[in-house]
Amino acid sequence: MNSTVRSSGVLSRIDQTQSGIGEFAMRFTSTRRGARLARRLASHRLDEWGYPYDGEINESVTAIVGELAANAVRHGHVPGRDFALRLLAPTRASKATALRFRVEVSDTRSEQVPAVTSGGGAGAGADGCGGLAEGGRGLLIVGCLAAGWGVVPRPGGPGKTVWAEYAAAMPAAGH
């Protein structure tokens, strides 16, 4: 299944390969509203691919999308430029023992690159939780949920892509 959706000048792509890997890609305005829409559409797409809204996979991957999108808006905003979301997920059962989901969020600001650390991201206090800070826990949350995450140069232009991979065990048969 391949489809392209154009809405308000924003291009969206929804693909499914023969190997059962779904891809959802879309650009969003670099605003809080755009970040919220990215999170909601990712959750909706996961539900359509068989990962229900109230399931651990949907909630965890959606949280990762939300944190990376919020960071793109807050720290990667360039006036007049959008951020892009790309979500890759298995859409049907395979013989693998684990399911892997990949989230990529790209923005056009290259001078604001997050530091990839093994624990206690930006704003983390001595306890790794940021004390009473109102922000700065996004990448800490991503680091706790994801099997791995990192930053690479944005393909085809200025900026960066922050990616994260979520791994889940295959559900037991009959569940």
C-alpha positions in Angstrom: 0.0 0.0 0.0 1.4 3.4 -1.0 -0.4 6.6 -0.6 0.5 10.3 -0.7 -1.6 12.8 1.1 -1.3 16.6 0.5 -3.0 18.8 3.1 -2.4 22.5 3.6 0.7 22.4 1.5 2.3 19.6 3.7 3.3 16.4 2.0 2.7 13.1 3.8 3.8 9.6 2.8 2.4 6.3 4.0 4.0 3.2 2.6 4.0 -0.5 3.4 6.7 -2.7 1.9 6.2 -6.3 1.0 8.3 -7.3 4.0 5.6 -5.8 6.3 7.5 -2.7 7.3 5.3 0.4 7.4 6.6 3.9 6.9 4.8 7.1 7.8 6.6 10.4 6.9 5.3 13.9 7.1 6.4 17.5 7.6 4.9 19.6 10.3 5.0 23.3 11.2 7.7 24.0 13.8 5.1 24.9 16.5 3.8 23.3 19.6 0.6 22.5 17.6 2.8 20.8 14.9 4.5 18.7 17.6 1.2 17.7 19.1 -0.2 16.8 15.7 2.9 14.7 14.9 2.4 12.7 18.2 -1.3 12.2 17.5 -0.8 11.0 13.9 2.0 8.6 14.9 -0.2 7.1 17.6 -3.1 6.8 15.0 -0.8 5.2 12.5 0.5 2.7 15.0 -3.1 1.8 15.9 -3.9 1.2 12.3 -0.8 -1.0 12.0 -2.1 -3.2 14.8 -0.6 -1.6 17.9 -3.6 -0.4 19.9 -3.7 3.1 21.6 -3.7 1.6 25.1 -0.9 -0.8 24.4 2.7 -0.5 25.7 4.2 -0.3 22.2 1.9 2.5 21.1 2.3 4.5 24.3 6.1 4.1 24.3 6.7 4.9 20.6 4.2 7.8 20.8 6.1 9.2 23.9 9.4 9.1 21.9 7.8 10.8 19.0 6.3 13.5 21.3 9.7 14.2 23.0 11.7 14.4 19.8 9.0 16.6 18.1 8.9 18.9 21.1 12.7 19.2 21.0 12.6 19.9 17.3 10.2 22.8 17.9 11.9 24.1 21.0 15.6 23.7 20.1 15.6 23.2 16.3 13.2 25.9 15.2 14.2 28.0 12.3 11.6 30.6 11.3 9.7 29.5 8.2 11.1 26.0 8.3 9.2 22.8 9.2 10.4 19.7 11.0 9.9 16.2 9.6 8.8 13.0 11.2 9.6 9.5 9.8 8.2 6.4 11.6 9.1 2.9 10.6 7.3 -0.1 12.1 6.6 -3.7 11.4 3.0 -4.0 10.2 2.5 -7.7 10.5 3.9 -10.6 12.5 7.3 -12.0 11.3 9.5 -14.8 12.5 11.7 -12.3 14.4 11.8 -12.6 18.2 11.7 -8.8 18.6 9.8 -5.9 17.0 11.9 -2.8 16.1 10.4 0.6 15.6 12.4 3.6 14.4 11.5 7.3 14.9 13.4 10.0 13.1 12.8 13.7 13.6 14.6 16.2 11.4 15.0 19.9 11.7 17.1 22.5 9.9 19.1 23.9 12.8 22.5 22.3 12.8 24.2 24.4 15.6 21.9 23.0 18.3 22.9 19.3 18.5 22.0 17.3 21.6 24.7 15.4 23.4 24.2 11.7 23.3 24.9 10.4 26.8 24.3 7.1 28.5 22.3 8.6 31.4 21.0 11.9 32.7 20.4 14.1 29.6 20.0 17.8 29.5 18.7 19.2 32.7 19.3 16.1 34.7 20.3 16.7 38.3 22.5 14.5 40.5 19.6 12.0 40.7 19.3 11.9 36.9 15.7 13.3 37.2 16.3 17.1 36.9 15.2 17.9 40.4 12.4 20.5 40.2 13.2 21.7 36.7 10.2 22.3 34.5 12.0 21.0 31.4 15.1 19.2 30.2 13.9 15.6 30.7 12.9 14.9 27.1 16.0 13.1 26.0 16.2 11.3 29.4 12.7 9.9 28.7 13.8 8.9 25.2 16.9 7.3 26.6 14.9 5.3 29.1 12.3 4.1 26.5 14.5 3.5 23.5 17.0 0.7 22.8 19.3 3.4 21.4 19.2 7.0 20.0 21.5 9.3 18.3 22.0 12.4 16.0 23.1 12.4 12.4 23.4 15.2 9.8 20.1 15.8 8.0 20.2 14.2 4.6 19.8 16.6 1.7 20.2 19.8 3.5 21.3 21.7 6.6 20.3 20.5 10.0 20.1 17.3 11.9 18.1 14.2 12.4 17.6 12.8 15.9 16.6 9.1 15.7 15.5 6.6 18.3 14.8 2.9 18.1 12.3 1.1 20.3 12.5 -2.7 20.7 9.6 -4.9 22.0 9.3 -8.6 22.4 7.0 -10.4 20.0 3.6 -11.0 21.7 2.9 -14.6 22.6 0.7 -16.5 20.3 -3.0 -16.2 21.1 -2.6 -12.9 22.9 
